[in-house]
Amino acid sequence: MPPRSFEPEETPTAWVPIGRAAMALAFVCLTGVIAVNFMPRMKEYRVVDVEARRLEAERAVLQMEKERLLSEPDPLASREYVELKARDQLGYYRPGEVVFQFLDEGAAVPVRTP
């Protein structure tokens, strides 16, 4: 005959299923609290992500524009360009030139410079 243990055998009680159900309920509640706190941040993340993508696309366009402008020759280095702008914007003309000024109605009026 085997020796007997002095420890009583555990018999399942009604508290074991209740404890398991309480643990499951606590897990579900904790998951719900985390989800409720996390969802608004996900919206913010999406908004920031869309804005970051838009800014990156704008940056790429500006970089291409910068490269295009840097590849063109500098117009201010040309004497002819500076003279042309002085004539157009400041109204400077050489003596003896005939200058036409266009009015709003589309009529041309000749102006002689001294």
Backbone as JSON, one array per atom type, in Angstrom:
{
  "sequence": "MPPRSFEPEETPTAWVPIGRAAMALAFVCLTGVIAVNFMPRMKEYRVVDVEARRLEAERAVLQMEKERLLSEPDPLASREYVELKARDQLGYYRPGEVVFQFLDEGAAVPVRTP",
  "N": [[0.81, -1.15, 0.0], [0.55, 2.25, -0.9], [2.18, 5.12, 0.56], [0.3, 7.49, 2.36], [-0.6, 10.85, 1.69], [-0.46, 13.79, 3.63], [-1.62, 16.06, 2.78], [-4.59, 17.62, 1.81], [-6.66, 16.64, -0.91], [-7.29, 18.72, -3.72], [-10.34, 19.93, -4.52], [-12.4, 20.91, -7.18], [-14.01, 24.0, -6.93], [-16.82, 26.23, -6.9], [-15.74, 28.7, -7.25], [-13.58, 28.7, -8.99], [-14.37, 28.73, -11.85], [-15.59, 31.24, -11.74], [-13.48, 32.94, -11.08], [-11.91, 32.62, -13.37], [-13.63, 33.74, -15.28], [-13.71, 36.34, -14.3], [-11.07, 37.14, -14.73], [-10.98, 37.02, -17.54], [-12.88, 38.99, -18.13], [-11.6, 41.22, -17.03], [-9.4, 41.36, -18.72], [-10.67, 41.94, -21.18], [-11.81, 44.42, -20.54], [-9.49, 45.94, -20.03], [-8.28, 45.83, -22.55], [-10.22, 47.25, -23.98], [-10.05, 49.81, -22.78], [-7.46, 50.54, -23.5], [-7.77, 50.58, -26.3], [-9.68, 52.63, -26.6], [-8.24, 54.85, -25.73], [-6.23, 54.86, -27.59], [-7.29, 55.18, -30.18], [-8.02, 57.97, -30.88], [-5.44, 59.0, -31.14], [-4.54, 57.58, -33.32], [-6.05, 58.74, -35.36], [-4.94, 61.31, -35.32], [-2.34, 60.62, -36.04], [-2.76, 59.74, -38.67], [-3.58, 62.13, -39.89], [-1.28, 63.7, -39.57], [0.48, 62.14, -41.03], [-0.58, 62.33, -43.64], [-0.21, 65.07, -44.06], [2.57, 65.17, -43.93], [3.27, 63.68, -46.19], [2.2, 65.34, -48.18], [3.76, 67.63, -47.85], [6.26, 66.55, -48.46], [5.93, 65.96, -51.16], [5.56, 68.57, -52.13], [8.05, 69.59, -51.48], [9.65, 68.1, -53.22], [8.78, 69.14, -55.7], [9.58, 71.81, -55.41], [12.33, 71.41, -55.22], [12.91, 70.49, -57.79], [12.23, 72.8, -59.22], [14.14, 74.54, -58.2], [16.5, 73.32, -59.16], [16.05, 73.67, -61.89], [16.09, 76.46, -62.1], [18.7, 76.97, -61.27], [20.1, 75.82, -63.33], [19.65, 77.47, -65.47], [21.02, 80.28, -67.23], [22.24, 83.18, -65.48], [20.17, 85.91, -65.61], [20.72, 88.53, -64.85], [23.36, 88.83, -65.25], [23.67, 89.47, -67.84], [24.1, 92.23, -69.88], [22.3, 93.17, -71.77], [19.86, 92.18, -70.84], [19.52, 93.57, -68.42], [19.37, 96.16, -69.41], [17.04, 95.96, -70.93], [15.11, 95.49, -68.93], [15.36, 97.89, -67.51], [14.42, 99.68, -69.38], [11.75, 98.78, -69.72], [10.59, 98.74, -67.07], [11.41, 101.07, -65.77], [11.11, 103.08, -67.6], [13.14, 104.18, -69.17], [14.66, 105.38, -72.12], [16.48, 105.5, -75.18], [17.87, 108.44, -76.72], [16.14, 109.72, -79.53], [14.72, 107.4, -80.1], [11.65, 105.84, -81.06], [8.87, 105.34, -79.19], [6.23, 103.23, -78.37], [3.28, 103.41, -76.57], [0.85, 101.48, -75.13], [-2.55, 101.84, -74.63], [-5.37, 101.24, -72.45], [-7.56, 100.77, -74.11], [-6.46, 99.57, -76.25], [-5.3, 101.08, -78.24], [-2.49, 102.42, -79.96], [-0.08, 104.85, -79.15], [2.27, 106.98, -80.49], [5.29, 108.01, -78.99], [7.74, 110.41, -78.78], [11.1, 110.58, -77.87], [13.33, 113.03, -76.55]],
  "CA": [[0.0, 0.0, 0.0], [1.37, 3.45, -0.99], [2.02, 6.01, 1.7], [-0.71, 8.53, 2.18], [-0.16, 12.22, 1.87], [-1.25, 14.5, 4.61], [-2.25, 17.21, 2.15], [-5.91, 17.25, 1.28], [-6.81, 16.77, -2.36], [-8.07, 19.9, -4.08], [-11.55, 19.66, -5.28], [-12.84, 22.15, -7.81], [-15.14, 24.67, -6.28], [-17.55, 27.13, -7.79], [-14.97, 29.92, -7.41], [-12.6, 28.59, -10.09], [-14.91, 29.34, -13.08], [-15.86, 32.67, -11.52], [-12.18, 33.59, -11.17], [-11.52, 32.66, -14.79], [-14.49, 34.71, -15.96], [-13.28, 37.67, -13.86], [-9.81, 37.44, -15.44], [-11.33, 37.3, -18.94], [-13.55, 40.28, -18.15], [-10.58, 42.24, -16.79], [-8.62, 41.46, -19.96], [-11.49, 42.63, -22.17], [-11.91, 45.82, -20.13], [-8.18, 46.56, -20.24], [-8.13, 45.99, -24.0], [-11.13, 48.33, -24.38], [-9.5, 51.09, -22.32], [-6.31, 50.84, -24.36], [-8.28, 50.93, -27.64], [-10.35, 53.94, -26.54], [-7.2, 55.87, -25.62], [-5.34, 54.79, -28.75], [-7.97, 55.53, -31.43], [-7.83, 59.37, -31.29], [-4.06, 59.18, -31.57], [-4.43, 57.04, -34.68], [-6.56, 59.78, -36.25], [-3.91, 62.35, -35.38], [-1.23, 60.07, -36.81], [-3.13, 59.75, -40.08], [-3.56, 63.53, -40.35], [0.12, 64.11, -39.66], [1.08, 61.38, -42.12], [-1.04, 62.93, -44.9], [0.47, 66.36, -44.19], [3.98, 64.9, -44.22], [3.36, 63.27, -47.6], [1.96, 66.52, -49.01], [4.94, 68.48, -47.76], [7.35, 65.89, -49.18], [5.67, 66.17, -52.59], [5.84, 69.99, -52.39], [9.5, 69.74, -51.42], [10.2, 67.56, -54.47], [8.49, 70.1, -56.76], [10.45, 72.96, -55.2], [13.69, 71.01, -55.53], [13.01, 70.48, -59.25], [12.23, 74.2, -59.64], [15.45, 75.08, -57.84], [17.48, 72.79, -60.11], [15.8, 74.3, -63.19], [16.57, 77.84, -62.03], [20.16, 76.98, -61.18], [20.67, 75.41, -64.61], [19.52, 78.57, -66.42], [22.02, 81.33, -67.01], [21.78, 84.3, -64.67], [19.8, 87.0, -66.52], [21.29, 89.8, -64.44], [24.74, 88.9, -65.72], [23.61, 89.95, -69.21], [23.87, 93.67, -69.98], [21.1, 93.39, -72.57], [18.69, 91.92, -70.0], [19.41, 94.68, -67.48], [18.92, 97.31, -70.18], [15.65, 95.71, -71.29], [14.28, 95.7, -67.74], [15.38, 99.33, -67.21], [13.53, 100.33, -70.34], [10.35, 98.4, -69.47], [10.07, 99.06, -65.75], [11.73, 102.44, -65.33], [10.75, 104.03, -68.64], [14.31, 104.78, -69.8], [14.77, 105.11, -73.55], [17.6, 106.21, -75.82], [17.45, 109.62, -77.5], [15.82, 109.45, -80.93], [13.89, 106.21, -80.27], [10.2, 106.01, -81.09], [8.32, 104.41, -78.21], [4.78, 103.08, -78.44], [2.64, 103.07, -75.31], [-0.47, 100.93, -75.4], [-3.54, 102.22, -73.65], [-6.32, 100.18, -72.11], [-8.45, 100.51, -75.22], [-5.73, 98.85, -77.28], [-4.75, 102.0, -79.24], [-1.08, 102.75, -79.78], [0.22, 106.27, -79.29], [3.71, 107.13, -80.56], [5.91, 108.99, -78.1], [9.12, 110.67, -79.19], [11.98, 111.03, -76.79], [14.2, 114.1, -77.07]],
  "C": [[0.89, 1.26, 0.0], [1.16, 4.34, 0.23], [1.03, 7.11, 1.39], [-0.13, 9.89, 2.45], [-1.07, 12.89, 2.87], [-1.95, 15.73, 4.04], [-3.6, 16.8, 1.59], [-5.94, 17.45, -0.24], [-7.68, 17.99, -2.66], [-9.26, 19.47, -4.91], [-12.0, 20.97, -5.91], [-14.06, 22.71, -7.1], [-15.81, 25.57, -7.3], [-16.75, 28.4, -8.06], [-13.98, 29.85, -8.57], [-13.19, 29.14, -11.39], [-15.2, 30.83, -12.93], [-14.56, 33.45, -11.62], [-11.7, 33.69, -12.61], [-12.34, 33.68, -15.56], [-14.08, 36.13, -15.56], [-11.98, 38.07, -14.57], [-10.09, 37.77, -16.91], [-12.0, 38.67, -19.05], [-12.55, 41.42, -17.92], [-9.73, 42.44, -18.04], [-9.38, 42.24, -21.03], [-11.61, 44.11, -21.82], [-10.59, 46.57, -20.36], [-7.93, 46.8, -21.73], [-9.01, 47.13, -24.51], [-10.59, 49.69, -23.98], [-8.31, 51.49, -23.19], [-6.78, 51.27, -25.74], [-8.92, 52.31, -27.65], [-9.3, 55.06, -26.45], [-6.33, 55.94, -26.87], [-5.98, 55.32, -30.03], [-7.84, 57.01, -31.8], [-6.4, 59.64, -31.75], [-3.83, 58.62, -32.96], [-4.96, 58.04, -35.69], [-5.53, 60.89, -36.42], [-2.73, 61.87, -36.22], [-1.54, 60.1, -38.3], [-3.08, 61.16, -40.65], [-2.12, 64.01, -40.53], [0.81, 63.4, -40.82], [0.68, 61.96, -43.48], [-0.33, 64.27, -45.12], [1.94, 66.17, -44.52], [4.17, 64.49, -45.67], [3.15, 64.46, -48.53], [3.19, 67.44, -49.01], [6.14, 67.87, -48.5], [7.17, 66.06, -50.69], [5.96, 67.63, -52.97], [7.34, 70.24, -52.39], [10.15, 69.22, -52.7], [9.97, 68.52, -55.63], [9.41, 71.32, -56.63], [11.91, 72.63, -55.51], [13.91, 70.98, -57.05], [13.06, 71.91, -59.79], [13.58, 74.85, -59.35], [16.52, 74.61, -58.84], [17.31, 73.44, -61.48], [16.35, 75.73, -63.18], [18.1, 77.92, -61.95], [20.82, 76.59, -62.51], [20.58, 76.52, -65.66], [20.62, 79.6, -66.18], [21.41, 82.5, -66.23], [21.44, 85.48, -65.58], [20.42, 88.33, -66.12], [22.75, 89.94, -64.85], [24.8, 89.46, -67.14], [23.28, 91.45, -69.22], [22.58, 93.97, -70.75], [19.83, 93.19, -71.73], [18.47, 93.08, -69.03], [18.89, 95.92, -68.21], [17.44, 97.16, -70.55], [14.73, 95.97, -70.1], [14.25, 97.19, -67.36], [14.46, 100.08, -68.14], [12.07, 100.05, -70.0], [9.84, 98.95, -68.14], [10.31, 100.51, -65.34], [11.42, 103.5, -66.38], [11.94, 104.74, -69.25], [14.38, 104.37, -71.26], [15.93, 105.94, -74.09], [17.07, 107.41, -76.6], [17.21, 109.21, -78.96], [14.97, 108.22, -81.15], [12.42, 106.6, -80.32], [9.63, 104.92, -80.2], [6.81, 104.4, -78.36], [4.27, 102.68, -77.06], [1.23, 102.63, -75.63], [-1.41, 101.28, -74.26], [-4.48, 101.06, -73.4], [-7.22, 99.81, -73.27], [-7.75, 99.74, -76.33], [-5.14, 99.75, -78.35], [-3.3, 102.29, -78.92], [-0.86, 104.22, -80.03], [1.73, 106.41, -79.39], [4.19, 108.25, -79.65], [7.33, 109.16, -78.55], [9.91, 111.12, -77.98], [12.94, 112.08, -77.36], [15.6, 113.62, -77.33]]
}
